[in-house]
Amino acid sequence: MAIKIVCTIVLFGLLGSIQLIAQESNQNIRNSSKIMGSRFIPSPNYTGKPYLNDKFILGEIEFADGTKIDHIGLNYSTYRDELIYYNTTIQAQIQIDKISLNRFTFVDQFGKKRIFHRQYCSASLKGECYFEVLSEGDIALLVYRKVNLESCSTYYSKSGLAYQPAYIYYFYSKDKGYTPVNLNRKSFLSEFNKSDQKPVRKLLRKNGVIIVDESGLVKAWNLVKENNFNIKF
């Protein structure tokens, strides 16, 4: 039974890479030798999504020394917080050594450019992590797209296990570090000085911005930035 599960996982990974191989067949892959990493074993196929994307997507990586490699097949394991690329030469999934990278980028299926930075998080995470940049600036809005494997009702998953998103949002400043923020107006307003909270609330209401999800949080932050409000650390 265990052998059957492993074979199914490997087959799924190979099928998801067929289109990518065709796209990369004419690319110069000499720079692939610069990529340090180890073979990646796909995550078990429980209910939910352990990866950011359903298949490998062409993107770009930037090493710690500033060297870049583009047009490379990438996927991000949100469950393991690891970046994976598909090596078309040996036809294998490779987990890239995290410490070797500055960042990675790709354009998703909706045409949106996604940017992820490797940063040390001195907050609750305590280590090197990949953060997606939702809004750039002296104070950036970041999200750590962590997914956990958790117990659940067998009505939801026959195995009793499922991948569950556990995203954490942060305001980040190079000088002052990280401060977490939740997806609701109360949490957002609490990040400002008391003297600013009333005008910020009025600004959000005037522009019809409601913070109940990630999109609302991004809209709210970009709006207050444009009006020169800053959070307190």
JOURBEL-V298189 format. One record per residue. RES is the residue in one small letter. PHI is phi as a letter, one per 40 degrees, with the letter a starting at -180 (999 if undefined). PSI is psi in degrees with one decimal (NA if undefined). BURIAL is b if it has 24 or more other ideal C-beta (glycine too) atoms within 12 Angstrom, else e. Layout:
res	phi	psi	burial
RES	PHI	PSI	BURIAL
RES	PHI	PSI	BURIAL
//
This chain:
res	phi	psi	burial
m	999	-43.4	e
a	c	-40.0	e
i	c	-40.7	e
k	c	-41.2	e
i	c	-45.5	e
v	c	-43.8	e
c	c	-39.8	e
t	c	-42.2	e
i	c	-46.0	e
v	c	-42.3	e
l	c	-40.9	e
f	c	-42.7	e
g	c	-39.6	b
l	c	-42.6	e
l	c	-37.3	e
g	c	-10.9	b
s	b	-6.2	b
i	d	-48.7	e
q	c	-39.3	e
l	c	-42.3	b
i	c	-42.4	b
a	c	-38.8	e
q	c	-33.0	e
e	c	-4.6	b
s	d	-28.5	e
n	b	9.9	e
q	c	149.8	e
n	c	112.9	e
i	b	20.3	e
r	c	-33.3	e
n	c	-12.6	e
s	c	-24.7	b
s	c	-17.1	e
k	c	-15.0	e
i	c	120.1	b
m	c	134.6	e
g	i	-170.6	b
s	b	160.4	e
r	c	138.3	e
f	b	129.3	b
i	c	117.6	e
p	d	148.2	b
s	c	150.1	b
p	d	150.0	e
n	c	69.0	b
y	c	173.6	b
t	c	141.6	e
g	h	-176.2	b
k	b	114.5	b
p	c	-1.4	b
y	b	154.8	b
l	c	-39.9	b
n	b	158.6	b
d	c	-15.2	e
k	a	170.1	b
f	c	139.1	b
i	b	138.7	b
l	c	131.5	b
g	a	-162.5	b
e	b	141.9	b
i	b	149.0	b
e	b	123.3	b
f	c	169.0	e
a	c	-26.5	e
d	c	3.6	e
g	g	-10.1	e
t	c	140.6	e
k	b	147.6	e
i	b	122.9	b
d	b	176.9	e
h	f	49.0	b
i	b	139.2	b
g	c	118.6	b
l	b	150.4	b
n	a	152.9	b
y	b	122.0	b
s	c	102.1	b
t	c	-23.4	b
y	c	-41.3	b
r	b	-4.6	b
d	f	54.2	b
e	b	144.7	b
l	c	133.7	b
i	b	140.7	b
y	b	155.0	b
y	c	114.6	b
n	c	107.6	b
t	c	-18.2	b
t	c	-46.3	e
i	b	1.3	e
q	f	59.0	e
a	a	152.4	b
q	c	130.1	b
i	b	129.4	b
q	c	115.9	b
i	c	135.6	b
d	d	118.7	e
k	c	-40.9	b
i	c	-15.5	e
s	c	-10.9	b
l	b	151.2	b
n	c	-46.8	b
r	a	170.5	b
f	a	152.4	b
t	a	154.9	b
f	a	164.6	b
v	b	123.7	e
d	c	-177.0	e
q	c	-15.3	e
f	c	4.7	e
g	g	11.4	e
k	c	132.4	e
k	c	128.2	e
r	b	130.6	b
i	b	126.7	b
f	b	130.5	b
h	b	143.8	b
r	c	124.4	b
q	a	153.0	b
y	c	128.0	e
c	b	113.0	b
s	c	0.2	e
a	c	-142.0	b
s	c	-20.1	e
l	c	-35.0	e
k	f	64.3	e
g	i	-178.2	e
e	c	128.4	e
c	b	158.9	b
y	c	126.1	b
f	b	133.2	b
e	c	134.9	b
v	c	112.8	b
l	c	-28.5	b
s	a	123.5	b
e	c	165.0	e
g	i	-179.9	e
d	d	-36.3	e
i	b	112.7	b
a	c	152.9	b
l	b	118.7	b
l	b	158.6	b
v	b	134.3	b
y	c	108.3	b
r	c	60.3	b
k	c	138.9	b
v	b	131.4	b
n	b	152.0	b
l	c	113.9	b
e	b	158.1	e
s	c	146.6	e
c	a	173.3	e
s	c	142.2	e
t	c	-13.1	e
y	c	-29.9	e
y	c	-39.9	e
s	a	126.2	e
k	d	-30.5	e
s	c	-15.7	e
g	g	9.0	e
l	b	146.1	e
a	a	148.7	b
y	c	123.9	b
q	b	127.6	e
p	c	138.3	b
a	b	51.9	e
y	c	144.6	b
i	b	129.0	b
y	b	140.4	b
y	b	145.6	b
f	c	138.7	b
y	b	134.0	b
s	b	137.2	e
k	d	-33.8	e
d	c	-33.3	e
k	b	-3.0	e
g	g	-144.6	e
y	b	144.1	b
t	b	124.6	b
p	c	151.6	b
v	a	140.3	b
n	c	166.5	b
l	c	61.8	b
n	a	159.3	e
r	c	-38.4	b
k	c	-46.6	e
s	c	-42.5	e
f	c	-47.7	b
l	c	-31.9	b
s	c	-14.5	e
e	c	-4.7	b
f	b	157.9	b
n	d	150.8	e
k	d	-35.1	e
s	c	-21.2	e
d	c	-16.6	e
q	c	-40.7	e
k	c	-48.3	e
p	c	-31.8	e
v	c	-43.9	b
r	d	-42.3	b
k	c	-40.3	e
l	c	-42.9	b
l	c	-43.8	b
r	c	-41.6	e
k	c	-35.1	e
n	c	6.8	e
g	g	30.2	e
v	c	121.2	b
i	b	129.6	e
i	c	93.3	b
v	b	-5.9	e
d	a	-177.9	e
e	c	-42.3	b
s	d	-42.3	e
g	c	-38.4	b
l	c	-43.6	b
v	c	-45.4	b
k	c	-43.2	b
a	c	-46.4	b
w	c	-43.8	b
n	c	-35.5	b
l	c	-46.5	b
v	c	-30.8	b
k	c	-43.7	b
e	c	-25.3	e
n	b	17.3	e
n	g	33.2	e
f	c	141.0	b
n	b	147.3	e
i	c	163.5	b
k	b	143.8	e
f	b	NA	e
//
